[in-house]
Structure formats: structure tokens, C-alpha cells
Amino acid sequence: MVLGVINEATDLTLGGSADLTHSNYTITKGLGSVKPGDFAGRYIHYGVREHGMAAAMNGIALHGGFIPYGGTFMCFTDYARGAMRLSALMSQRVVYVMTHDSIGLGEDGPTHQPIEHLAMLRATPNMLTFRPADAVETTECWQAALESKGTPSVLALSRQSLPTLRTSHTDENLSAKGAYILKEADGKRDVTLLATGSEVEIAVAAADLLAKDGIKAAVVSMPSWELFEKQNEAYRKSVLGNAPRVAIEAAARLGWDRWIGEKGAFVGMEGFGASAPAPKLYEHFGITPQAVQEAARRLTA
């Protein structure tokens, strides 16, 4: 939906997908396909060539005149890794639309479920990694990606449908700050819940459960660690607070300790995924509001 608005508003975007167009939803109305002998379209069918797609987008960005974006499954950043690293090294505005970003992709199983990939992308210098929680954050992350002229961006998007969590209006791009308070505690915080993407919904539900326990929880959405790191210390402190912290992300823990501290708790993945419907997988791996509630209880006991 966001891409439909962007592609209609500008003719600078040049889209594509590595043979996953109707899974990534990277094509929008009126783009038209680039074909042999017919180059009027603005959408490239790259085939099952993740590295080739990323390399071609680097070339397009270096040539100038277009903002290339291309999609595949998040797990297949493994195949595109070399060219994605060059996007960052060469400071090129290439946008990677990486969908099916967690165990939430379900029945395709552990071969297709990314675990360590967010950590790898976040570790890459000059790379912006976005994991938006809903359509509002997705819009803001696209804006930040398009405005980052010397930096490639990765949009890690879910397969499963997600509710709109941001319902209050603001003219400020909160996702461009990297992290912000989505839901403040009712009074002085007892615990802060940090989450990204599809797990922000879980954090909000956990905060409601904790309220029934008399535990005041704030929910912080962190769509981009890199942009949050760039904020001044006062802002970071105002968002993170002084209360104990619980992080929720359906991925590997690596990197989270910076934000939760030595005494913080992590609710996420400790190994590879499995094949089952998304709700059953979240329950099986203990990434639930109840698990977050229990972790918060232990921290605040």
C-alpha cells in the first residue's frame, strides 16, 4: 500500500523482485514490466537471482536517475550479502524489501525462517535496517529510506497481517528517530518493553496483562537501531527510561544486550525455527504476551 502511493508520486523509483513478486508485493499498479526490447516499464523481474538483483541495483544507483528497490525473502539476504555489502561500502541508495522476516512465515520451515539475519544487517556499517510494526511505521521507514541518499536500507517486513498500533496523529516521523515510546506507563515505569516489527503487538498485549498485575509497563517500538544510535543521549534516556527492560524479537538475541543491559530479559529465538502455522510457532518458541509478562514479573519482583 505504501509503495503504491510512492510509485504514483514519483517516477524515480525502479522496482523489482527475485522471482517473488506476488509474495513480496513489490509491484504496484501502472509500473509496467521491463521486457526484452521494451524498456518503458519500471519493474524488473530478476528471476531467482538474489545476488544478481542486488548487484544490478547497485549499478542502477551508481548510474543515477533512479532509486532502485528490490524484494526477496529476508532469509535470502544470505545470497545477496556480497552485493548488499557493496551497496553500503559504495554509499548507494538501494532499498531492499525483505519480506517474510521471521518464524511468522510459517509452513516454509526453518530453511526460510531468518534468525541471525537482523544481527548481520545491523552489524553492517552504513546500512539502515528497518523493522516496522504496522502500516504507519512502514510509511515512515520508506520516507527515511528514500531520504537517506548515501545509505542503503533494508525494510524487514512480516508475512502475517498486523494491526495498526499507531492511531494518534503526528506530523513528526517517529520511526526516523529509530525508537520512540509507543505506549507510556500509567505513572512511574516499573518495566520497559522493547520490541520491533510484528513483536510490538505482543509487547502491547503484555503491557495490558502486566497492568492487571499492578505492574506499570511502557512499550517502546524500535524500528531502526542505527537511527536510534544517532539520537542525542537525552532523547535515548527519555525513551529507554531507568526501569528494568525486556526485549521481544523473533530473532537471535545478539545485539540486544546493548539496549536491555546485563540484567535485562530477552524473549525471542535461541535456535532455528520449525514448520507450522505462525501462531503455533510463536506459542511453541515462547514468544507470547504471557512469556513477556512472566519475564517482567521476574525483573520487578
Buried (B, 14 or more C-beta within 10 A) or exposed (E): EBBBEBBEEEEEBBBBBBBBBEBBBBBBEEBEBBEEEEEEBBBBBBEEBBBBBBBBBBEBBEEEEBBBBBBBBBBBBEBBBEBBBBBBBBEBBBBBBBBBBBBBBBEBBEEBBBBBBBBBBBEBEBBBBBBBBBBBBBBBBBBBBBEBEEBBBBBBBBBBEBEEBBEEEEEEBBBBBBBBBBBBBEEEBBBBBBBBBBBBBBBBBBBEBBEEEEBBBBBBBBBBBBBBEEBEEEBBEEBBBEBBBBBBBBBBBEBBEEBBEEEBBBBBBEEEBBBBEBEEBBBEBBBBBEBBBBBBBEBBE
